[in-house]
Amino acid sequence: MLPQPADFQEASQWFRRIAGDFRVTAVGCVLLFFLAVTCVVALSGKAMAATDAPGNAEIAREMMVVSGNPLASEVGLAVLRRGGNAVDAAVAVQMMMSFVAGPSTGIGGGGFMVYRNGSTGEIDVYDGREMAPSGMSPYQLMAFRGVPGLEGAMPLWFAVISGHGIGVPGTVAMLHLAHQDHGTLPWKDLLQPAIDAAQDGVPIPERLSEQVDFDPSLALFHALDHAFVEPASAGDHPRLQNPELARTLERVADEGLEAFYQGEIPRDFVRTARDDTILGSPISIEDFAHYRAIKREPICGNYREWTVCGPPPPDGGGLGVLQILGILEHYDMSAMAPKSVEAIHLFSEASRLALADVHYYVGDPDFVDIPLASLLDKDYLAQRADLIEPQNALADVKPGMPPTAAINDVAGPLEYKEEHGTSHFSIVDADGGVVSMTNSNAAPFGSRVMTHGFVINSQLTDFDFVPYENGKLKANAPEPHKRPRSSMSPIIVLDPEGQVRLVMGSRGGGRIIDYVAKVVVGVLDWDLSVQDAIELPNIVNQGEILEIEEGTVPEAIIDRLEAMGHDVDVDGLMSGLHGIERHADGWRGGTDPRVDGAIAGQ
């Protein structure tokens, strides 16, 4: 019989005591993981609750860094003060985040960076999305294939720890490429603060402590237990140290890209992915040698008089945000109260329509043709907006059929995947250069295995688990060397004169698109500060369920939305929005009160 721990910390300690020799067997690990998940659900009743701590708001005249950790923000500001630009600061911030927020983000994962050059105004996107190994099968995320009555998609929790979700990480390659193109300070110097912090240790970050207390199953995974659980449980003043990560970063600082993608690190990564996961991974050393970060053109669109730019496919976040805004542009959002039935209904329906297109069309552009221009065409978005009924939720939402696309069958909504393993930061340098960057390990603690001091990602779980629909391979089906679709939405908003108006992004899995679009509407339509826009209720609809952040919208409003046909779920929607906006006195930052956040500027 399972005990009934009083809180998550007690549960975590209990699982550590009973784990014992189960760690050495895959079956034992699966069974104990299942028990752990069951216990977490029983104890919590819902996802980890959002904090009630107030957000931050700060004004700076020259430069600013906003991230999910005070050390990371201060390190970034120190780089800017030394004359570095936004890309230099991004390297330092991300490397520090790889230490202080290692479960969520790091060099074992990947992401997207949007950079605007302060001198030229040019915008570049750096794609550091993880890549599937050469041995990836379209059926990699299916269970019991060929067994009648049992065949189907793996449960997400199992796919995360199976090993089949592990991709070749892209963070180091992306940062290195961006630094080669735009960096001004020495690469090695930018990694040194993270090296020193990992070697010397820092007080346990509050967010990490909460993650450890929340998830007792961490005790079943030896590397995670040693790296995160034991330090968080060590006395009244626990400290986080990671000398193994410090040594890894020292090698990357000294040897550059080759240190991470050749030799010992990929060899041990491959061995860990193969031997320490439930099913093993087909990833190989050759897959590391094959990986390249990619410099891409941004995807941009107009929203009223502003221009919004974000990452293109394989990211779906840029398109998703632009389509939501392009649909809402046909309505006078400024005349509606933010928490009104009308505003929530329109936002929800716009999200459903946009994400149906993202889900159907977006995949790795090296593998699928994506009609981006048609999906962002003003007439097409006007047709999508016309589908919205003022008083009723649409019973069925289908992907659209823009002129250059083939006629499509019905596509389902985005596959709902609970995921909080992501970080975002925004940077503005003294010359007006800007970075908006989102990075992730996918699930918290990635695939639940580590090597060389960093968490190994589970990002291939962003592929569609069931690869075929009506006999046709889906755009986001798993394939060798393919990059899975992402919902990361790092954006930059420009005013009519081409000056930066807003820099924004978030954590939060598939919900990121709605989180970011909400802030854009709040700042541009409702004339709110970036902080007040971040604190607006989170409203999410990925296709079927209208999620509303708990405690933020009156019951009478929810009742009216349900009467319109919305299937409403009230829950703790834990975004992690961190942004910067242009202000009369320079720059004004905002952080999400639902998670840790820190602003550093001058």
C-alpha positions in Angstrom: 0.0 0.0 0.0 1.3 3.4 -0.9 2.0 5.8 2.0 0.3 9.2 2.0 3.1 11.8 2.3 2.2 15.1 3.7 3.9 17.0 0.9 6.0 16.5 -2.3 9.3 16.7 -0.4 8.3 13.9 1.9 7.1 11.9 -1.1 10.5 12.5 -2.9 12.4 11.2 0.2 10.1 8.2 0.4 10.8 7.3 -3.3 14.5 7.7 -2.8 14.4 5.2 0.1 12.5 2.5 -1.8 14.1 3.0 -5.2 17.2 0.9 -4.3 18.0 -1.9 -6.7 15.1 -1.1 -9.0 17.3 1.4 -10.7 19.3 -1.4 -12.4 16.3 -2.9 -14.2 14.2 -1.3 -16.9 11.0 -3.0 -15.7 11.6 -1.8 -12.2 12.2 1.7 -13.3 9.1 1.8 -15.4 7.0 0.4 -12.5 8.4 2.8 -10.0 8.0 5.7 -12.4 4.4 4.8 -12.9 3.9 4.7 -9.1 5.6 8.0 -8.8 3.4 9.7 -11.4 0.4 8.2 -9.8 1.4 9.6 -6.4 2.1 13.0 -7.9 -1.3 13.1 -9.5 -3.0 11.9 -6.3 -1.2 14.5 -4.2 -1.6 17.5 -6.6 -4.9 16.9 -8.4 -3.6 19.2 -11.2 -0.4 20.6 -12.7 2.1 22.4 -10.5 0.4 25.5 -9.2 1.5 29.0 -10.3 3.1 31.2 -7.7 1.3 34.2 -6.3 4.5 36.2 -6.2 4.2 39.6 -7.9 6.0 40.2 -11.2 8.7 42.6 -11.7 8.7 45.9 -13.7 11.7 48.0 -14.3 12.9 50.8 -16.6 16.4 51.2 -18.0 17.8 53.9 -20.3 20.4 52.0 -22.3 20.3 48.2 -22.0 18.3 45.4 -20.4 18.2 41.6 -19.8 15.1 39.8 -18.7 15.3 36.1 -17.9 14.0 33.4 -15.6 16.9 33.7 -13.1 18.7 36.7 -11.3 22.2 35.3 -11.9 21.5 34.8 -15.6 20.1 38.4 -16.0 23.1 39.9 -14.1 25.6 38.0 -16.1 24.0 39.2 -19.3 24.0 42.8 -18.1 27.7 42.5 -17.2 28.5 41.4 -20.7 26.6 44.4 -22.1 28.4 46.7 -19.8 31.7 45.4 -21.1 30.7 46.5 -24.6 29.3 43.2 -25.7 26.2 43.1 -27.9 22.9 41.2 -27.5 24.3 38.0 -29.0 27.3 38.1 -26.7 24.9 38.5 -23.7 22.7 35.7 -25.1 25.6 33.2 -25.0 26.4 34.1 -21.4 22.8 34.1 -20.3 22.0 30.7 -21.9 25.1 29.1 -20.5 24.2 30.3 -17.0 20.7 29.1 -17.4 22.1 25.7 -18.4 23.4 25.5 -14.9 20.8 27.3 -12.7 17.8 26.0 -14.7 19.3 22.8 -15.9 16.2 20.7 -15.7 14.3 23.0 -18.1 16.9 24.3 -20.5 20.5 23.7 -21.4 23.2 22.5 -23.7 21.5 19.1 -23.9 18.4 20.6 -25.6 17.7 23.2 -28.3 15.8 26.2 -29.3 15.4 29.3 -31.5 17.0 32.8 -31.4 15.7 35.8 -33.1 18.3 38.6 -33.4 17.9 42.2 -34.7 21.1 44.0 -35.5 21.0 47.4 -33.8 23.1 49.0 -36.6 21.5 47.6 -39.7 18.0 46.7 -38.5 18.4 43.3 -40.1 16.7 40.3 -38.4 18.2 36.8 -38.4 16.8 33.6 -36.9 19.1 30.9 -35.6 17.6 27.4 -35.6 19.1 25.2 -32.9 16.2 22.7 -33.0 17.1 19.1 -32.1 17.4 16.6 -35.0 16.2 13.0 -35.2 18.8 10.4 -35.6 19.4 8.6 -38.9 17.8 5.5 -37.4 14.5 7.2 -36.6 11.5 5.4 -37.8 8.1 7.0 -38.6 6.7 4.5 -36.0 9.3 5.3 -33.4 6.7 6.7 -31.0 4.1 4.0 -31.5 3.4 1.2 -29.0 2.7 -2.5 -29.9 2.9 -1.9 -33.6 1.4 -4.8 -35.5 -0.5 -6.1 -32.5 -4.3 -5.9 -33.3 -6.2 -4.1 -30.6 -3.1 -2.8 -28.8 -1.3 -0.7 -31.4 -1.4 3.1 -30.8 0.6 6.1 -29.7 2.9 5.6 -26.7 1.7 7.4 -23.5 3.6 10.6 -23.4 5.2 9.9 -20.0 6.6 6.6 -21.3 7.8 8.2 -24.6 9.7 10.8 -22.5 11.7 8.1 -20.6 11.8 5.5 -23.4 14.9 7.0 -25.1 12.9 7.3 -28.3 12.4 11.0 -27.7 16.1 11.9 -27.6 17.3 14.2 -30.4 20.7 15.6 -31.3 21.0 18.8 -29.2 21.4 22.1 -31.0 21.9 24.7 -28.3 25.7 24.9 -28.5 25.8 24.9 -32.3 23.1 27.6 -32.5 24.9 29.9 -30.0 28.3 29.3 -31.7 26.9 30.1 -35.1 25.2 33.3 -33.9 28.4 34.3 -32.1 30.5 33.7 -35.2 28.2 35.9 -37.2 27.6 38.7 -34.7 29.6 38.3 -31.5 32.2 40.9 -30.4 33.6 39.5 -27.2 35.7 36.3 -27.0 33.6 33.1 -26.9 35.6 31.7 -24.0 35.0 34.8 -21.9 31.2 34.5 -22.3 31.2 31.0 -20.9 33.4 31.7 -17.9 30.7 33.0 -15.5 28.7 29.8 -15.9 31.9 27.7 -15.5 32.7 29.6 -12.2 29.1 29.3 -10.9 28.9 25.6 -11.7 32.3 24.9 -10.0 31.8 27.1 -6.9 28.0 26.6 -6.4 25.1 28.9 -5.8 22.1 28.9 -3.5 19.4 26.5 -4.8 17.2 28.5 -7.1 13.6 28.6 -5.9 12.2 27.3 -9.1 14.5 24.2 -9.0 13.5 23.6 -5.4 9.9 23.6 -6.4 10.4 21.2 -9.2 12.2 18.8 -7.0 9.6 18.9 -4.3 6.8 18.5 -6.9 8.2 15.4 -8.5 9.1 12.5 -6.3 9.9 10.3 -9.3 13.2 12.1 -9.7 14.5 9.8 -7.0 14.3 6.9 -9.3 16.8 8.3 -11.7 20.3 8.2 -10.2 21.9 11.1 -12.1 19.0 13.4 -11.5 18.8 12.4 -7.8 22.5 13.2 -7.4 22.5 16.4 -9.3 19.3 18.0 -8.2 17.4 16.1 -5.4 20.2 15.6 -3.0 21.5 19.2 -3.2 18.0 20.6 -2.7 17.5 18.5 0.4 20.9 19.3 2.0 20.2 21.4 5.2 18.9 24.9 5.7 21.1 26.6 3.1 21.4 24.1 0.2 23.7 24.9 -2.7 23.6 23.8 -6.3 27.0 22.7 -7.7 27.8 20.9 -10.9 31.6 20.5 -11.4 31.0 18.0 -14.2 29.1 20.6 -16.1 31.8 23.1 -15.3 34.4 20.8 -16.9 32.1 20.3 -20.0 31.7 24.1 -20.4 35.5 24.6 -20.0 36.1 22.2 -22.9 33.5 24.0 -25.1 35.0 27.3 -24.1 38.5 26.2 -25.1 37.8 24.0 -28.1 34.6 25.5 -29.5 32.0 23.5 -31.4 34.1 20.4 -31.9 34.3 19.7 -28.2 30.6 19.1 -28.1 29.9 17.4 -31.4 33.0 15.2 -31.7 34.9 12.9 -29.4 34.1 12.1 -25.8 30.9 14.1 -25.2 28.9 12.6 -28.1 30.3 9.1 -27.4 29.1 9.2 -23.8 25.8 10.9 -24.8 25.1 8.1 -27.3 26.0 5.4 -24.7 23.8 7.0 -22.1 20.8 7.3 -24.5 21.2 3.7 -25.6 21.9 2.0 -22.2 20.3 4.1 -19.5 16.8 4.5 -21.0 13.9 2.1 -21.1 14.0 1.2 -24.8 17.3 2.7 -25.8 17.9 5.3 -28.5 19.0 4.8 -32.1 21.1 8.0 -31.9 24.7 7.7 -33.0 28.0 9.5 -33.0 27.6 10.1 -36.7 24.3 11.9 -36.0 26.3 14.4 -33.9 28.8 14.9 -36.7 25.9 15.5 -39.1 24.2 18.2 -37.0 24.3 21.8 -38.1 22.6 24.9 -36.7 20.8 26.8 -39.4 20.5 30.6 -40.1 17.0 31.3 -41.4 15.0 34.3 -42.6 12.4 35.4 -40.1 8.7 35.0 -40.7 7.1 38.5 -40.4 3.6 39.9 -40.7 1.7 43.1 -40.1 -0.7 43.5 -37.1 -2.5 46.8 -37.6 0.4 49.3 -38.0 3.0 47.1 -36.3 5.3 44.4 -37.7 5.7 41.1 -35.8 8.6 38.8 -36.6 9.4 35.3 -35.3 11.0 32.0 -36.3 9.9 30.1 -39.4 9.3 26.4 -39.7 10.2 23.9 -38.3 9.0 26.3 -35.6 5.2 26.7 -35.6 5.2 29.4 -33.0 6.0 32.3 -35.4 3.2 31.2 -37.8 0.7 30.5 -34.9 1.2 34.0 -33.3 1.0 35.7 -36.7 -2.2 33.9 -37.7 -3.9 34.6 -34.3 -3.1 38.3 -34.7 -4.1 38.3 -38.4 -7.5 36.9 -37.5 -8.0 39.3 -34.5 -7.0 42.2 -36.7 -10.6 42.0 -38.2 -12.1 42.9 -34.8 -11.8 46.0 -32.7 -10.0 44.4 -29.7 -9.3 47.8 -28.2 -13.0 48.3 -27.7 -13.3 45.2 -25.6 -12.4 44.7 -22.0 -9.6 42.1 -21.6 -11.6 39.8 -19.3 -14.9 40.2 -21.3 -16.8 37.4 -22.8 -16.3 38.9 -26.3 -12.5 39.2 -26.0 -12.0 35.7 -24.6 -14.3 34.2 -27.2 -12.6 35.8 -30.1 -9.1 35.0 -28.8 -10.1 31.4 -28.2 -11.6 30.9 -31.7 -8.7 32.7 -33.4 -6.3 30.3 -31.6 -8.3 27.2 -32.6 -8.3 28.3 -36.3 -4.6 29.2 -36.3 -3.4 26.0 -34.5 -5.4 23.8 -36.9 -3.3 25.3 -39.7 -0.1 25.0 -37.7 -0.9 21.3 -36.9 -1.7 20.4 -40.4 0.9 22.3 -42.5 4.0 22.8 -40.4 7.0 20.5 -40.3 10.7 20.6 -41.1 10.9 22.6 -44.4 13.6 20.2 -45.6 11.0 17.5 -45.7 7.6 19.2 -46.4 6.4 22.2 -48.5 4.7 24.7 -46.3 2.6 27.4 -48.0 3.7 30.2 -45.6 2.8 33.1 -47.9 -0.7 31.8 -48.5 -1.2 31.0 -44.8 -0.4 34.6 -44.0 -2.2 36.2 -46.9 -4.6 39.0 -45.8 -7.5 37.7 -47.8 -7.0 34.1 -46.5 -6.9 35.3 -42.8 -10.0 37.4 -43.5 -11.8 34.3 -44.6 -10.7 32.5 -41.5 -11.9 35.4 -39.3 -15.3 35.3 -41.1 -15.7 31.7 -39.8 -16.0 32.9 -36.2 -19.6 33.1 -34.9 -20.2 36.0 -32.5 -22.4 34.1 -30.1 -21.3 30.5 -30.5 -18.2 28.5 -30.4 -17.4 26.6 -33.6 -18.5 23.0 -33.3 -15.7 21.8 -35.7 -12.4 23.5 -36.6 -10.6 22.4 -39.7 -7.3 23.6 -41.3 -7.9 26.1 -44.1 -7.3 25.8 -47.8 -5.2 28.7 -49.0 -5.0 29.1 -52.8 -1.6 27.5 -53.2 -2.3 24.5 -51.0 -3.9 21.2 -51.9 -7.4 20.5 -50.6 -7.1 18.9 -47.2 -9.0 16.4 -45.1 -10.1 17.2 -41.6 -7.1 17.6 -39.3 -7.3 17.3 -35.5 -6.1 19.9 -33.1 -2.6 20.1 -31.8 -1.8 17.1 -29.8 -2.1 18.2 -26.2 1.1 17.6 -24.3 1.7 18.9 -20.8 5.2 20.4 -20.9 7.0 22.9 -18.7 10.7 22.2 -19.5 11.5 25.5 -21.3 13.0 28.9 -20.6 12.9 32.3 -22.4 14.9 35.5 -22.2 14.9 38.9 -23.9 17.8 41.2 -24.3 18.4 44.8 -25.6 21.9 46.1 -26.0 23.2 49.7 -25.9 23.0 50.0 -29.8 19.4 48.8 -29.9 20.4 45.2 -30.8 17.8 42.7 -29.7 17.7 39.0 -28.9 14.6 37.0 -28.2 15.5 33.4 -27.4 13.6 30.4 -26.2 15.4 27.1 -25.3 14.1 23.8 -24.0 14.8 20.2 -22.9 11.1 19.4 -23.7 9.7 17.7 -20.6 11.1 18.9 -17.2 14.3 17.0 -16.7 14.3 16.0 -20.3 14.5 12.3 -20.9 15.4 11.8 -17.3 19.0 10.9 -18.0 22.2 13.0 -17.9 25.7 13.0 -19.3 28.7 15.3 -18.6 26.6 17.3 -16.2 23.7 18.2 -18.5 20.2 16.8 -18.9 19.5 15.0 -22.2 16.5 16.3 -24.0 13.2 14.5 -24.9 12.3 16.9 -27.8 11.5 14.2 -30.4 8.2 13.7 -28.4 7.2 16.9 -30.3 6.8 14.8 -33.4 3.3 13.4 -34.2 3.2 10.0 -32.5 0.8 8.5 -35.1 2.7 9.2 -38.4 -0.1 8.7 -41.0 -3.4 10.3 -41.5 -5.7 8.9 -44.3 -2.8 7.0 -45.7 -0.6 10.2 -45.9 2.5 10.9 -43.9 1.9 13.9 -41.7 4.0 17.0 -42.0 5.3 16.4 -38.5 5.8 12.7 -38.7 9.1 11.3 -37.4 11.8 10.8 -40.1 15.6 10.4 -40.1 17.5 13.7 -39.7 14.2 15.6 -39.4 13.5 18.4 -36.9 10.2 18.2 -35.0 7.8 21.1 -35.1 8.0 23.5 -32.1 5.7 25.9 -30.4 8.4 28.2 -29.2 7.5 31.8 -30.0 10.4 34.2 -29.5 9.2 37.4 -31.3 10.2 41.0 -32.0 7.6 43.7 -32.7 8.6 46.8 -34.7 6.7 50.1 -34.8 5.8 51.8 -38.1 9.2 53.5 -38.2 11.0 50.2 -37.9 12.1 50.7 -34.3 11.7 47.9 -31.7 8.4 48.1 -29.8 8.3 44.8 -28.0 10.6 41.8 -27.4 8.7 38.7 -26.0 8.6 35.0 -25.5 7.5 32.4 -23.0 7.8 28.8 -21.7 4.9 26.5 -21.6 4.9 23.9 -24.4 2.1 24.0 -26.9 0.5 26.8 -24.9 3.4 29.2 -25.6 1.7 30.5 -28.8 -1.4 31.7 -27.0 0.7 33.1 -24.1 2.8 35.3 -26.4 -0.2 36.4 -28.6 -2.0 37.5 -25.4 0.8 39.9 -24.5 1.0 41.4 -28.0 -2.7 42.1 -27.9 -2.4 43.5 -24.3 0.4 45.9 -25.2 -0.7 47.0 -28.7 -4.5 46.9 -28.5 -5.2 47.6 -24.8 -2.2 49.9 -24.3 -1.0 48.0 -21.2 2.5 48.0 -19.9 4.4 44.8 -20.7 4.1 43.8 -17.1 0.4 44.3 -16.9 0.0 42.5 -20.2 1.9 39.5 -18.9 -0.3 39.5 -15.8 -3.5 39.3 -17.9 -5.3 35.9 -17.5 -3.8 33.2 -19.6 -6.4 32.0 -22.2 -5.5 28.9 -24.3 -7.4 26.9 -26.8 -5.4 24.3 -28.7 -8.5 23.0 -30.6 -11.1 21.5 -28.3 -10.8 22.9 -24.7 -10.9 26.5 -23.7 -8.4 26.7 -20.8 -8.7 29.7 -18.5 -6.2 30.5 -15.8 -7.6 29.7 -12.4 -8.7 32.6 -10.2 -8.5 35.2 -13.0 -11.9 35.3 -14.7 -15.3 35.7 -12.9 -17.5 32.6 -12.7 -20.3 34.6 -14.5 -18.0 35.0 -17.5 -17.1 31.3 -17.5 -20.8 30.4 -17.4 -21.6 32.6 -20.4 -18.7 31.1 -22.3 -20.0 27.6 -21.6 -23.4 28.7 -22.7 -21.9 29.7 -26.0 -20.6 26.1 -26.5 -17.1 26.4 -25.1 -15.8 23.4 -23.2 -14.1 25.3 -20.4 -11.3 24.0 -18.2 -10.1 26.2 -15.3 -6.6 25.3 -14.4 -3.2 26.8 -13.3 -1.7 27.8 -16.6 2.0 28.3 -15.8 3.5 30.6 -18.5 7.0 32.0 -18.2 6.7 35.3 -20.1 9.7 37.6 -20.0 9.7 40.7 -22.2 11.0 44.2 -22.9 9.2 47.1 -24.4 10.3 50.5 -25.7 9.4 53.2 -23.1 9.6 57.0 -23.2 12.6 56.8 -20.8 14.3 53.9 -22.7 13.3 50.3 -22.0 10.7 48.7 -19.7 10.9 45.1 -18.7 8.4 42.7 -17.4 8.5 39.2 -15.8 5.9 36.5 -15.2 4.7 36.4 -11.6 3.8 32.7 -12.1 7.4 31.7 -12.2 10.8 33.1 -11.2 12.0 36.1 -13.3 14.6 38.8 -13.0 15.3 42.1 -14.8 18.7 43.7 -15.0 19.3 47.0 -16.7 20.9 50.4 -16.7 
